[in-house]
Amino acid sequence: MSEKKACPCCCEKHTARSEEEKKKLINRLKRIEGQIRGIIGMMENDAYCNDILVQSAAVNAAVNAFNKELLASHIRTCVARDIREGKDETIDELVATLQKLMK
């Protein structure tokens, strides 16, 4: 088994994803990163507040879309597997995650 690199957020658990899924999610994040860089450029160029706010809303929508995709995958794979294995604490973890996402 290959050794996992340390996660910058100090994660204790890991999820194996297909290369296709990983690429798809990373591409979404890179697009979001580009949107953020665009907003920074707008700030540096003293863009009109409303224009910046519209772009910020677009970033929020993109992050929400990313979260929905990752959450659906998490439920189909990790949560379903853990429930089948009798690890009911995963349900509490999912509820806590949903509460954070819905703030």
Biopython code that builds the backbone (N, CA, C, O; Angstrom):
import numpy as np
from Bio.PDB.StructureBuilder import StructureBuilder

atoms = [
    (1, "MET", "N", (0.840, -1.180, 0.000)),
    (1, "MET", "CA", (0.000, 0.000, 0.000)),
    (1, "MET", "C", (0.885, 1.243, 0.000)),
    (1, "MET", "O", (1.876, 1.300, 0.727)),
    (2, "SER", "N", (0.535, 2.222, -0.799)),
    (2, "SER", "CA", (1.367, 3.421, -0.877)),
    (2, "SER", "C", (1.098, 4.330, 0.312)),
    (2, "SER", "O", (-0.002, 4.361, 0.863)),
    (3, "GLU", "N", (2.128, 5.063, 0.690)),
    (3, "GLU", "CA", (2.028, 5.969, 1.829)),
    (3, "GLU", "C", (1.344, 7.254, 1.395)),
    (3, "GLU", "O", (1.665, 7.815, 0.347)),
    (4, "LYS", "N", (0.396, 7.719, 2.208)),
    (4, "LYS", "CA", (-0.337, 8.947, 1.908)),
    (4, "LYS", "C", (0.472, 10.151, 2.374)),
    (4, "LYS", "O", (1.134, 10.112, 3.411)),
    (5, "LYS", "N", (0.405, 11.227, 1.581)),
    (5, "LYS", "CA", (1.042, 12.475, 1.992)),
    (5, "LYS", "C", (0.210, 13.094, 3.100)),
    (5, "LYS", "O", (-1.003, 12.889, 3.161)),
    (6, "ALA", "N", (0.858, 13.851, 3.974)),
    (6, "ALA", "CA", (0.132, 14.529, 5.042)),
    (6, "ALA", "C", (-0.792, 15.576, 4.440)),
    (6, "ALA", "O", (-0.393, 16.358, 3.578)),
    (7, "CYS", "N", (-2.015, 15.576, 4.903)),
    (7, "CYS", "CA", (-3.006, 16.543, 4.430)),
    (7, "CYS", "C", (-2.772, 17.865, 5.159)),
    (7, "CYS", "O", (-2.518, 17.861, 6.363)),
    (8, "PRO", "N", (-2.852, 18.994, 4.455)),
    (8, "PRO", "CA", (-2.589, 20.273, 5.108)),
    (8, "PRO", "C", (-3.581, 20.590, 6.222)),
    (8, "PRO", "O", (-3.287, 21.408, 7.094)),
    (9, "CYS", "N", (-4.752, 19.954, 6.205)),
    (9, "CYS", "CA", (-5.732, 20.219, 7.258)),
    (9, "CYS", "C", (-5.650, 19.164, 8.358)),
    (9, "CYS", "O", (-6.523, 19.102, 9.224)),
    (10, "CYS", "N", (-4.616, 18.342, 8.330)),
    (10, "CYS", "CA", (-4.376, 17.316, 9.353)),
    (10, "CYS", "C", (-5.493, 16.288, 9.419)),
    (10, "CYS", "O", (-5.895, 15.890, 10.512)),
    (11, "CYS", "N", (-6.001, 15.852, 8.280)),
    (11, "CYS", "CA", (-7.064, 14.844, 8.226)),
    (11, "CYS", "C", (-6.540, 13.509, 8.741)),
    (11, "CYS", "O", (-5.405, 13.117, 8.470)),
    (12, "GLU", "N", (-7.394, 12.826, 9.488)),
    (12, "GLU", "CA", (-7.028, 11.503, 9.976)),
    (12, "GLU", "C", (-7.530, 10.417, 9.037)),
    (12, "GLU", "O", (-6.913, 9.358, 8.921)),
    (13, "LYS", "N", (-8.650, 10.678, 8.365)),
    (13, "LYS", "CA", (-9.235, 9.701, 7.457)),
    (13, "LYS", "C", (-8.873, 10.064, 6.024)),
    (13, "LYS", "O", (-8.552, 11.215, 5.726)),
    (14, "HIS", "N", (-8.927, 9.076, 5.146)),
    (14, "HIS", "CA", (-8.649, 9.311, 3.729)),
    (14, "HIS", "C", (-9.697, 8.587, 2.892)),
    (14, "HIS", "O", (-10.261, 7.581, 3.320)),
    (15, "THR", "N", (-9.947, 9.104, 1.709)),
    (15, "THR", "CA", (-10.898, 8.495, 0.783)),
    (15, "THR", "C", (-10.193, 8.231, -0.535)),
    (15, "THR", "O", (-9.601, 9.129, -1.133)),
    (16, "ALA", "N", (-10.266, 7.001, -0.970)),
    (16, "ALA", "CA", (-9.718, 6.665, -2.289)),
    (16, "ALA", "C", (-10.744, 7.070, -3.337)),
    (16, "ALA", "O", (-11.904, 6.664, -3.266)),
    (17, "ARG", "N", (-10.322, 7.864, -4.303)),
    (17, "ARG", "CA", (-11.205, 8.307, -5.383)),
    (17, "ARG", "C", (-10.615, 7.851, -6.699)),
    (17, "ARG", "O", (-9.400, 7.700, -6.836)),
    (18, "SER", "N", (-11.489, 7.635, -7.663)),
    (18, "SER", "CA", (-10.992, 7.290, -8.994)),
    (18, "SER", "C", (-10.250, 8.503, -9.545)),
    (18, "SER", "O", (-10.486, 9.636, -9.126)),
    (19, "GLU", "N", (-9.357, 8.249, -10.482)),
    (19, "GLU", "CA", (-8.617, 9.357, -11.104)),
    (19, "GLU", "C", (-9.577, 10.320, -11.794)),
    (19, "GLU", "O", (-9.363, 11.532, -11.779)),
    (20, "GLU", "N", (-10.632, 9.780, -12.399)),
    (20, "GLU", "CA", (-11.616, 10.617, -13.095)),
    (20, "GLU", "C", (-12.348, 11.544, -12.119)),
    (20, "GLU", "O", (-12.509, 12.735, -12.386)),
    (21, "GLU", "N", (-12.790, 10.985, -10.984)),
    (21, "GLU", "CA", (-13.486, 11.801, -9.985)),
    (21, "GLU", "C", (-12.556, 12.861, -9.412)),
    (21, "GLU", "O", (-12.931, 14.026, -9.278)),
    (22, "LYS", "N", (-11.345, 12.447, -9.077)),
    (22, "LYS", "CA", (-10.369, 13.377, -8.510)),
    (22, "LYS", "C", (-10.092, 14.522, -9.485)),
    (22, "LYS", "O", (-10.057, 15.687, -9.089)),
    (23, "LYS", "N", (-9.897, 14.184, -10.759)),
    (23, "LYS", "CA", (-9.613, 15.194, -11.780)),
    (23, "LYS", "C", (-10.782, 16.164, -11.912)),
    (23, "LYS", "O", (-10.582, 17.375, -12.009)),
    (24, "LYS", "N", (-11.996, 15.632, -11.917)),
    (24, "LYS", "CA", (-13.198, 16.448, -12.047)),
    (24, "LYS", "C", (-13.317, 17.441, -10.884)),
    (24, "LYS", "O", (-13.595, 18.621, -11.099)),
    (25, "LEU", "N", (-13.107, 16.962, -9.658)),
    (25, "LEU", "CA", (-13.210, 17.830, -8.484)),
    (25, "LEU", "C", (-12.086, 18.869, -8.453)),
    (25, "LEU", "O", (-12.316, 20.034, -8.129)),
    (26, "ILE", "N", (-10.887, 18.443, -8.788)),
    (26, "ILE", "CA", (-9.756, 19.377, -8.806)),
    (26, "ILE", "C", (-9.966, 20.448, -9.872)),
    (26, "ILE", "O", (-9.655, 21.616, -9.639)),
    (27, "ASN", "N", (-10.487, 20.068, -11.034)),
    (27, "ASN", "CA", (-10.767, 21.062, -12.075)),
    (27, "ASN", "C", (-11.776, 22.098, -11.596)),
    (27, "ASN", "O", (-11.626, 23.288, -11.873)),
    (28, "ARG", "N", (-12.797, 21.652, -10.883)),
    (28, "ARG", "CA", (-13.772, 22.601, -10.318)),
    (28, "ARG", "C", (-13.075, 23.582, -9.371)),
    (28, "ARG", "O", (-13.310, 24.789, -9.417)),
    (29, "LEU", "N", (-12.218, 23.034, -8.517)),
    (29, "LEU", "CA", (-11.507, 23.897, -7.560)),
    (29, "LEU", "C", (-10.575, 24.875, -8.270)),
    (29, "LEU", "O", (-10.439, 26.021, -7.843)),
    (30, "LYS", "N", (-9.947, 24.439, -9.326)),
    (30, "LYS", "CA", (-9.056, 25.333, -10.075)),
    (30, "LYS", "C", (-9.838, 26.460, -10.746)),
    (30, "LYS", "O", (-9.357, 27.590, -10.835)),
    (31, "ARG", "N", (-11.052, 26.146, -11.221)),
    (31, "ARG", "CA", (-11.889, 27.204, -11.794)),
    (31, "ARG", "C", (-12.281, 28.215, -10.715)),
    (31, "ARG", "O", (-12.289, 29.422, -10.957)),
    (32, "ILE", "N", (-12.603, 27.714, -9.533)),
    (32, "ILE", "CA", (-12.941, 28.599, -8.410)),
    (32, "ILE", "C", (-11.733, 29.453, -8.052)),
    (32, "ILE", "O", (-11.862, 30.652, -7.806)),
    (33, "GLU", "N", (-10.571, 28.838, -8.025)),
    (33, "GLU", "CA", (-9.333, 29.567, -7.745)),
    (33, "GLU", "C", (-9.140, 30.691, -8.763)),
    (33, "GLU", "O", (-8.751, 31.801, -8.400)),
    (34, "GLY", "N", (-9.411, 30.405, -10.028)),
    (34, "GLY", "CA", (-9.299, 31.424, -11.066)),
    (34, "GLY", "C", (-10.299, 32.553, -10.855)),
    (34, "GLY", "O", (-9.977, 33.722, -11.070)),
    (35, "GLN", "N", (-11.513, 32.204, -10.434)),
    (35, "GLN", "CA", (-12.506, 33.234, -10.146)),
    (35, "GLN", "C", (-12.037, 34.129, -9.003)),
    (35, "GLN", "O", (-12.204, 35.347, -9.053)),
    (36, "ILE", "N", (-11.462, 33.534, -7.993)),
    (36, "ILE", "CA", (-10.955, 34.312, -6.847)),
    (36, "ILE", "C", (-9.835, 35.242, -7.300)),
    (36, "ILE", "O", (-9.797, 36.412, -6.918)),
    (37, "ARG", "N", (-8.923, 34.714, -8.119)),
    (37, "ARG", "CA", (-7.853, 35.581, -8.646)),
    (37, "ARG", "C", (-8.440, 36.734, -9.450)),
    (37, "ARG", "O", (-7.925, 37.850, -9.398)),
    (38, "GLY", "N", (-9.513, 36.473, -10.190)),
    (38, "GLY", "CA", (-10.187, 37.535, -10.933)),
    (38, "GLY", "C", (-10.749, 38.605, -10.019)),
    (38, "GLY", "O", (-10.668, 39.796, -10.320)),
    (39, "ILE", "N", (-11.316, 38.183, -8.910)),
    (39, "ILE", "CA", (-11.861, 39.148, -7.939)),
    (39, "ILE", "C", (-10.728, 39.966, -7.326)),
    (39, "ILE", "O", (-10.868, 41.173, -7.126)),
    (40, "ILE", "N", (-9.623, 39.320, -7.032)),
    (40, "ILE", "CA", (-8.464, 40.052, -6.496)),
    (40, "ILE", "C", (-8.028, 41.115, -7.503)),
    (40, "ILE", "O", (-7.763, 42.257, -7.130)),
    (41, "GLY", "N", (-7.956, 40.741, -8.770)),
    (41, "GLY", "CA", (-7.596, 41.703, -9.813)),
    (41, "GLY", "C", (-8.584, 42.855, -9.877)),
    (41, "GLY", "O", (-8.193, 44.008, -10.058)),
    (42, "MET", "N", (-9.864, 42.541, -9.730)),
    (42, "MET", "CA", (-10.880, 43.596, -9.730)),
    (42, "MET", "C", (-10.653, 44.558, -8.569)),
    (42, "MET", "O", (-10.765, 45.773, -8.729)),
    (43, "MET", "N", (-10.335, 44.009, -7.402)),
    (43, "MET", "CA", (-10.066, 44.855, -6.232)),
    (43, "MET", "C", (-8.847, 45.743, -6.479)),
    (43, "MET", "O", (-8.858, 46.939, -6.190)),
    (44, "GLU", "N", (-7.799, 45.125, -7.020)),
    (44, "GLU", "CA", (-6.570, 45.878, -7.286)),
    (44, "GLU", "C", (-6.803, 46.989, -8.300)),
    (44, "GLU", "O", (-6.130, 48.019, -8.265)),
    (45, "ASN", "N", (-7.757, 46.781, -9.204)),
    (45, "ASN", "CA", (-8.054, 47.777, -10.237)),
    (45, "ASN", "C", (-9.236, 48.676, -9.877)),
    (45, "ASN", "O", (-9.782, 49.371, -10.734)),
    (46, "ASP", "N", (-9.618, 48.656, -8.621)),
    (46, "ASP", "CA", (-10.703, 49.510, -8.119)),
    (46, "ASP", "C", (-12.001, 49.340, -8.903)),
    (46, "ASP", "O", (-12.668, 50.321, -9.231)),
    (47, "ALA", "N", (-12.352, 48.105, -9.197)),
    (47, "ALA", "CA", (-13.601, 47.835, -9.923)),
    (47, "ALA", "C", (-14.795, 48.276, -9.082)),
    (47, "ALA", "O", (-14.710, 48.409, -7.861)),
    (48, "TYR", "N", (-15.888, 48.493, -9.762)),
    (48, "TYR", "CA", (-17.131, 48.923, -9.129)),
    (48, "TYR", "C", (-17.602, 47.842, -8.150)),
    (48, "TYR", "O", (-17.582, 46.654, -8.471)),
    (49, "CYS", "N", (-18.023, 48.265, -6.956)),
    (49, "CYS", "CA", (-18.415, 47.341, -5.880)),
    (49, "CYS", "C", (-19.423, 46.298, -6.351)),
    (49, "CYS", "O", (-19.267, 45.108, -6.077)),
    (50, "ASN", "N", (-20.455, 46.746, -7.058)),
    (50, "ASN", "CA", (-21.496, 45.827, -7.494)),
    (50, "ASN", "C", (-20.932, 44.747, -8.413)),
    (50, "ASN", "O", (-21.351, 43.592, -8.335)),
    (51, "ASP", "N", (-19.995, 45.102, -9.275)),
    (51, "ASP", "CA", (-19.389, 44.121, -10.173)),
    (51, "ASP", "C", (-18.610, 43.059, -9.376)),
    (51, "ASP", "O", (-18.641, 41.874, -9.709)),
    (52, "ILE", "N", (-17.931, 43.494, -8.345)),
    (52, "ILE", "CA", (-17.184, 42.569, -7.486)),
    (52, "ILE", "C", (-18.159, 41.654, -6.747)),
    (52, "ILE", "O", (-17.929, 40.449, -6.641)),
    (53, "LEU", "N", (-19.240, 42.228, -6.239)),
    (53, "LEU", "CA", (-20.235, 41.434, -5.520)),
    (53, "LEU", "C", (-20.871, 40.369, -6.418)),
    (53, "LEU", "O", (-21.131, 39.253, -5.968)),
    (54, "VAL", "N", (-21.118, 40.704, -7.664)),
    (54, "VAL", "CA", (-21.678, 39.726, -8.611)),
    (54, "VAL", "C", (-20.696, 38.573, -8.805)),
    (54, "VAL", "O", (-21.097, 37.409, -8.834)),
    (55, "GLN", "N", (-19.410, 38.899, -8.938)),
    (55, "GLN", "CA", (-18.403, 37.844, -9.100)),
    (55, "GLN", "C", (-18.252, 37.016, -7.826)),
    (55, "GLN", "O", (-18.030, 35.806, -7.888)),
    (56, "SER", "N", (-18.371, 37.665, -6.682)),
    (56, "SER", "CA", (-18.305, 36.954, -5.405)),
    (56, "SER", "C", (-19.472, 35.972, -5.281)),
    (56, "SER", "O", (-19.297, 34.855, -4.795)),
    (57, "ALA", "N", (-20.662, 36.391, -5.721)),
    (57, "ALA", "CA", (-21.822, 35.497, -5.699)),
    (57, "ALA", "C", (-21.593, 34.301, -6.613)),
    (57, "ALA", "O", (-22.008, 33.186, -6.297)),
    (58, "ALA", "N", (-20.935, 34.529, -7.740)),
    (58, "ALA", "CA", (-20.625, 33.431, -8.660)),
    (58, "ALA", "C", (-19.674, 32.434, -8.007)),
    (58, "ALA", "O", (-19.814, 31.225, -8.191)),
    (59, "VAL", "N", (-18.714, 32.937, -7.248)),
    (59, "VAL", "CA", (-17.786, 32.056, -6.532)),
    (59, "VAL", "C", (-18.550, 31.233, -5.502)),
    (59, "VAL", "O", (-18.330, 30.028, -5.379)),
    (60, "ASN", "N", (-19.451, 31.883, -4.760)),
    (60, "ASN", "CA", (-20.244, 31.143, -3.771)),
    (60, "ASN", "C", (-21.055, 30.040, -4.439)),
    (60, "ASN", "O", (-21.139, 28.930, -3.914)),
    (61, "ALA", "N", (-21.647, 30.331, -5.579)),
    (61, "ALA", "CA", (-22.421, 29.324, -6.300)),
    (61, "ALA", "C", (-21.523, 28.172, -6.747)),
    (61, "ALA", "O", (-21.922, 27.010, -6.680)),
    (62, "ALA", "N", (-20.324, 28.491, -7.197)),
    (62, "ALA", "CA", (-19.380, 27.455, -7.646)),
    (62, "ALA", "C", (-18.933, 26.580, -6.475)),
    (62, "ALA", "O", (-18.819, 25.363, -6.616)),
    (63, "VAL", "N", (-18.682, 27.194, -5.329)),
    (63, "VAL", "CA", (-18.292, 26.420, -4.145)),
    (63, "VAL", "C", (-19.454, 25.525, -3.709)),
    (63, "VAL", "O", (-19.244, 24.366, -3.350)),
    (64, "ASN", "N", (-20.671, 26.055, -3.740)),
    (64, "ASN", "CA", (-21.829, 25.242, -3.381)),
    (64, "ASN", "C", (-22.001, 24.057, -4.326)),
    (64, "ASN", "O", (-22.331, 22.957, -3.885)),
    (65, "ALA", "N", (-21.781, 24.271, -5.618)),
    (65, "ALA", "CA", (-21.872, 23.180, -6.593)),
    (65, "ALA", "C", (-20.808, 22.123, -6.309)),
    (65, "ALA", "O", (-21.083, 20.927, -6.391)),
    (66, "PHE", "N", (-19.595, 22.560, -5.975)),
    (66, "PHE", "CA", (-18.523, 21.632, -5.609)),
    (66, "PHE", "C", (-18.935, 20.820, -4.384)),
    (66, "PHE", "O", (-18.786, 19.598, -4.357)),
    (67, "ASN", "N", (-19.456, 21.515, -3.370)),
    (67, "ASN", "CA", (-19.867, 20.840, -2.135)),
    (67, "ASN", "C", (-20.960, 19.813, -2.397)),
    (67, "ASN", "O", (-20.925, 18.717, -1.838)),
    (68, "LYS", "N", (-21.929, 20.155, -3.239)),
    (68, "LYS", "CA", (-23.014, 19.215, -3.545)),
    (68, "LYS", "C", (-22.474, 17.961, -4.219)),
    (68, "LYS", "O", (-22.888, 16.849, -3.893)),
    (69, "GLU", "N", (-21.563, 18.138, -5.144)),
    (69, "GLU", "CA", (-20.991, 16.999, -5.855)),
    (69, "GLU", "C", (-20.186, 16.103, -4.913)),
    (69, "GLU", "O", (-20.319, 14.880, -4.941)),
    (70, "LEU", "N", (-19.358, 16.722, -4.086)),
    (70, "LEU", "CA", (-18.542, 15.952, -3.150)),
    (70, "LEU", "C", (-19.413, 15.283, -2.093)),
    (70, "LEU", "O", (-19.156, 14.139, -1.718)),
    (71, "LEU", "N", (-20.439, 15.979, -1.608)),
    (71, "LEU", "CA", (-21.334, 15.411, -0.614)),
    (71, "LEU", "C", (-22.080, 14.199, -1.171)),
    (71, "LEU", "O", (-22.200, 13.179, -0.493)),
    (72, "ALA", "N", (-22.578, 14.306, -2.394)),
    (72, "ALA", "CA", (-23.283, 13.177, -3.014)),
    (72, "ALA", "C", (-22.361, 11.965, -3.120)),
    (72, "ALA", "O", (-22.765, 10.839, -2.827)),
    (73, "SER", "N", (-21.136, 12.203, -3.535)),
    (73, "SER", "CA", (-20.167, 11.115, -3.642)),
    (73, "SER", "C", (-19.877, 10.520, -2.263)),
    (73, "SER", "O", (-19.781, 9.302, -2.115)),
    (74, "HIS", "N", (-19.739, 11.375, -1.270)),
    (74, "HIS", "CA", (-19.453, 10.931, 0.099)),
    (74, "HIS", "C", (-20.580, 10.033, 0.620)),
    (74, "HIS", "O", (-20.322, 8.994, 1.228)),
    (75, "ILE", "N", (-21.822, 10.438, 0.377)),
    (75, "ILE", "CA", (-22.957, 9.650, 0.851)),
    (75, "ILE", "C", (-23.008, 8.303, 0.132)),
    (75, "ILE", "O", (-23.232, 7.267, 0.758)),
    (76, "ARG", "N", (-22.800, 8.325, -1.179)),
    (76, "ARG", "CA", (-22.866, 7.078, -1.963)),
    (76, "ARG", "C", (-21.755, 6.093, -1.613)),
    (76, "ARG", "O", (-21.938, 4.880, -1.709)),
    (77, "THR", "N", (-20.612, 6.619, -1.209)),
    (77, "THR", "CA", (-19.469, 5.733, -0.975)),
    (77, "THR", "C", (-19.194, 5.569, 0.522)),
    (77, "THR", "O", (-19.532, 4.537, 1.102)),
    (78, "CYS", "N", (-18.602, 6.545, 1.130)),
    (78, "CYS", "CA", (-18.137, 6.444, 2.521)),
    (78, "CYS", "C", (-19.272, 6.170, 3.506)),
    (78, "CYS", "O", (-19.191, 5.252, 4.322)),
    (79, "VAL", "N", (-20.335, 6.980, 3.420)),
    (79, "VAL", "CA", (-21.434, 6.849, 4.384)),
    (79, "VAL", "C", (-22.127, 5.499, 4.201)),
    (79, "VAL", "O", (-22.363, 4.792, 5.181)),
    (80, "ALA", "N", (-22.456, 5.131, 2.960)),
    (80, "ALA", "CA", (-23.123, 3.851, 2.706)),
    (80, "ALA", "C", (-22.277, 2.691, 3.200)),
    (80, "ALA", "O", (-22.789, 1.767, 3.832)),
    (81, "ARG", "N", (-20.978, 2.738, 2.913)),
    (81, "ARG", "CA", (-20.069, 1.667, 3.358)),
    (81, "ARG", "C", (-20.061, 1.559, 4.878)),
    (81, "ARG", "O", (-20.179, 0.465, 5.429)),
    (82, "ASP", "N", (-19.922, 2.699, 5.551)),
    (82, "ASP", "CA", (-19.851, 2.681, 7.014)),
    (82, "ASP", "C", (-21.149, 2.188, 7.642)),
    (82, "ASP", "O", (-21.115, 1.465, 8.637)),
    (83, "ILE", "N", (-22.286, 2.568, 7.078)),
    (83, "ILE", "CA", (-23.569, 2.099, 7.608)),
    (83, "ILE", "C", (-23.676, 0.585, 7.435)),
    (83, "ILE", "O", (-24.102, -0.120, 8.350)),
    (84, "ARG", "N", (-23.286, 0.087, 6.256)),
    (84, "ARG", "CA", (-23.299, -1.367, 6.036)),
    (84, "ARG", "C", (-22.398, -2.094, 7.035)),
    (84, "ARG", "O", (-22.682, -3.221, 7.440)),
    (85, "GLU", "N", (-21.298, -1.425, 7.428)),
    (85, "GLU", "CA", (-20.359, -2.033, 8.382)),
    (85, "GLU", "C", (-20.784, -1.804, 9.832)),
    (85, "GLU", "O", (-20.085, -2.224, 10.754)),
    (86, "GLY", "N", (-21.933, -1.136, 10.044)),
    (86, "GLY", "CA", (-22.433, -0.909, 11.397)),
    (86, "GLY", "C", (-21.806, 0.270, 12.113)),
    (86, "GLY", "O", (-21.937, 0.387, 13.331)),
    (87, "LYS", "N", (-21.127, 1.146, 11.386)),
    (87, "LYS", "CA", (-20.486, 2.319, 11.989)),
    (87, "LYS", "C", (-21.478, 3.483, 12.001)),
    (87, "LYS", "O", (-21.404, 4.387, 11.168)),
    (88, "ASP", "N", (-22.402, 3.444, 12.954)),
    (88, "ASP", "CA", (-23.462, 4.443, 13.012)),
    (88, "ASP", "C", (-22.962, 5.844, 13.348)),
    (88, "ASP", "O", (-23.677, 6.818, 13.110)),
    (89, "GLU", "N", (-21.770, 5.969, 13.889)),
    (89, "GLU", "CA", (-21.218, 7.297, 14.201)),
    (89, "GLU", "C", (-21.045, 8.132, 12.931)),
    (89, "GLU", "O", (-20.977, 9.360, 12.994)),
    (90, "THR", "N", (-20.974, 7.470, 11.795)),
    (90, "THR", "CA", (-20.858, 8.175, 10.517)),
    (90, "THR", "C", (-22.100, 9.027, 10.251)),
    (90, "THR", "O", (-22.009, 10.079, 9.618)),
    (91, "ILE", "N", (-23.252, 8.574, 10.733)),
    (91, "ILE", "CA", (-24.484, 9.351, 10.567)),
    (91, "ILE", "C", (-24.365, 10.663, 11.332)),
    (91, "ILE", "O", (-24.728, 11.718, 10.812)),
    (92, "ASP", "N", (-23.857, 10.608, 12.565)),
    (92, "ASP", "CA", (-23.665, 11.829, 13.362)),
    (92, "ASP", "C", (-22.675, 12.760, 12.680)),
    (92, "ASP", "O", (-22.864, 13.977, 12.678)),
    (93, "GLU", "N", (-21.627, 12.199, 12.104)),
    (93, "GLU", "CA", (-20.638, 12.987, 11.380)),
    (93, "GLU", "C", (-21.278, 13.681, 10.179)),
    (93, "GLU", "O", (-21.016, 14.856, 9.919)),
    (94, "LEU", "N", (-22.125, 12.940, 9.447)),
    (94, "LEU", "CA", (-22.807, 13.506, 8.285)),
    (94, "LEU", "C", (-23.752, 14.623, 8.700)),
    (94, "LEU", "O", (-23.799, 15.665, 8.046)),
    (95, "VAL", "N", (-24.500, 14.424, 9.770)),
    (95, "VAL", "CA", (-25.422, 15.460, 10.262)),
    (95, "VAL", "C", (-24.641, 16.720, 10.637)),
    (95, "VAL", "O", (-25.063, 17.826, 10.301)),
    (96, "ALA", "N", (-23.520, 16.569, 11.323)),
    (96, "ALA", "CA", (-22.692, 17.730, 11.707)),
    (96, "ALA", "C", (-22.162, 18.444, 10.473)),
    (96, "ALA", "O", (-22.126, 19.673, 10.429)),
    (97, "THR", "N", (-21.754, 17.680, 9.479)),
    (97, "THR", "CA", (-21.258, 18.282, 8.227)),
    (97, "THR", "C", (-22.365, 19.049, 7.526)),
    (97, "THR", "O", (-22.143, 20.168, 7.065)),
    (98, "LEU", "N", (-23.553, 18.467, 7.438)),
    (98, "LEU", "CA", (-24.683, 19.146, 6.814)),
    (98, "LEU", "C", (-25.030, 20.443, 7.534)),
    (98, "LEU", "O", (-25.365, 21.442, 6.898)),
    (99, "GLN", "N", (-24.950, 20.426, 8.857)),
    (99, "GLN", "CA", (-25.222, 21.636, 9.627)),
    (99, "GLN", "C", (-24.209, 22.731, 9.302)),
    (99, "GLN", "O", (-24.571, 23.904, 9.219)),
    (100, "LYS", "N", (-22.963, 22.362, 9.121)),
    (100, "LYS", "CA", (-21.929, 23.350, 8.757)),
    (100, "LYS", "C", (-22.176, 23.897, 7.353)),
    (100, "LYS", "O", (-22.008, 25.092, 7.111)),
    (101, "LEU", "N", (-22.574, 23.024, 6.434)),
    (101, "LEU", "CA", (-22.808, 23.459, 5.060)),
    (101, "LEU", "C", (-24.029, 24.356, 4.934)),
    (101, "LEU", "O", (-24.110, 25.174, 4.017)),
    (102, "MET", "N", (-24.975, 24.208, 5.849)),
    (102, "MET", "CA", (-26.240, 24.944, 5.748)),
    (102, "MET", "C", (-26.255, 26.232, 6.557)),
    (102, "MET", "O", (-27.313, 26.843, 6.707)),
    (103, "LYS", "N", (-25.130, 26.655, 7.073)),
    (103, "LYS", "CA", (-25.074, 27.909, 7.843)),
    (103, "LYS", "C", (-25.361, 29.087, 6.954)),
    (103, "LYS", "O", (-25.360, 30.227, 7.419)),
]
sb = StructureBuilder()
sb.init_structure("model")
sb.init_model(0)
sb.init_chain("A")
sb.init_seg("    ")
for serial, (resi, resn, name, xyz) in enumerate(atoms, 1):
    if name == "N":
        sb.init_residue(resn, " ", resi, " ")
    sb.init_atom(name, np.array(xyz, "f"), 0.0, 1.0, " ", f" {name:<3s}", serial, name[0])
structure = sb.get_structure()
